[in-house]
Amino acid sequence: MKTPKTGFVSFVSSGPGDPDLLTVKAVKRLEAADAILFDDLSSGPILEHAKADADLVGVGKRAGRPSPKQDHVSQLLIEYAQTGAHVVRLKSGDAGIFGRLEEELTALRAAGIAYEIVPGITAASAAAAMAAIPLTRRMTARRLQFITGHDTKGGLPEGLNMAALADPEATTVVYMGKRTFAALAEKLVDAGLPAQTPALVAQGVSTPSQKYAYHSISTLPEILRAMDTQAPVLILYGALARPDDTPV
C-alpha cells in the first residue's frame, strides 16, 4: 500500500493590497501553488499571479459580515495539504501581525504538515510611507507599538497597558480601531496623554482608493463616526503623526 503524500503550506504575506508591494518570494510561492486560500484583502490583482489551474478559495474574515470559522479554515489547509498539494495561505499585510497565524500553525503542527512563513509589508509601514512620515525618530519617538482596536466580540480589548499606550515618546498604531477609538481616546486622555496629540487616520492603504488625514486624538473620534467606508482603517498617533514635521 502506498503511503499518502503530504503536501506543504506556505503562509504568504500579501502586504496591504498593492500587488507591487509583494516580495519576490511571495510571487514565486503564488505562481507555484496548487491551491490558494486567501483573505478578502488579498484578492483582486494579487491573485493574478496564481497559475491557471490553481484552486482559489476565499476564507477572509470581515467585521459585520458572514465569515468562515477559524476551525474550518485550518481544516481546509490540512485537507488540501494531505492530498500532496503545495498550498498557499495568503494573508493580508504581514501574516504574523493580527492575522490569527498561530492558530493555523498549531493545527498544521498537530497534523504533521510542514510549512513556511513568508513575511511581508504591514499596513503601518505602508500608511507611514503614504503620508511621507517616519515611524520612529531619535529622542522624540523612540518606541513603536502596534495594538488591535477590537477583541473577539468587537469591543475595545480589556487589560490594555494604558501607561504604555499614553507614552508621548511612542508611535502607536491601532489596527481595526474605527469603532472603538472613541473609547480608547478617552482612556488615553485619562492616562495623561494630551488631547492635542497628533493622530493620522488612513484608509484603503496602498489601494487606488487610499486616503489619509491628520487630526488629534480628541477630534478623530467624531471623524471616524462620520466615516462611511468599507475599506480597512488604520490609526496612528504620536508626535510624528502630523504633516510637514521637521526633525530637530
Salt bridges, closest charged atoms under 4 A:
ASP34 OD1 - LYS51 NZ 3.02
ASP39 OD1 - ARG89 NH1 2.97
GLU103 OE2 - ARG100 NE 2.97
GLU104 OE1 - ARG89 NE 3.14
GLU104 OE2 - LYS91 NZ 3.34
GLU116 OE2 - ARG29 NE 2.40
ASP167 OD2 - ARG143 NH2 2.86
GLU169 OE1 - ARG142 NH2 2.72
ASP245 OD2 - ARG137 NH2 3.19
ASP245 OD2 - ARG242 NE 3.11
